[in-house]
């Protein structure tokens, strides 16, 4: 069966993006879909060195391989200062071109503390992934004021959001299958 990767688009540990990623992962698994979480908080520190442009550290290989091997990618991104977190853009920049995303189905969920649900970050990512020749899944989910939707345990407590995320996951699985070899 095809494996989907879920990318946590920030290196902030224990934040709301990680909580949403865990929830999305649980939704896919409940649907019987194998997944792999790619957590930018686990990036090796040496990847940030400017020498990484000349020679990618061996410790980055599991991250690059996870992207190359997945059948589809679900990106969950917060919005920092009206845009994509710098670490997410850097991560994309460090991946092989064009094969990392060429013809790969990609789905987006935006997470924000503010009123817009990271729509600006998602729109920036769509531009990047179009450039990288990915197949963009058109159904995006935006989660504004995410702190209001999480329980004290960090779970999504809003049934409408859960319905949106489940629907997005179901339809993304079908979309990925359209492009499977």
Secondary structure, 3 states (H helix, E strand, C coil): CCCEEEEECCCCCCCHHHHHHHHHHHHHHHCCCCEEEEEHHHCCHHHHCHHHHCCCCHHHHHHHHHHHHCCEEEEEEECECCECCHHHHHHHHHCCCCCCCCCCEEEEEEECCCCCCCHHHHHHHHHHHHHCCCEECCCCEEECCHHHHECCCCCECCHHHHHHHHHHHHHHHHHHHHCCC
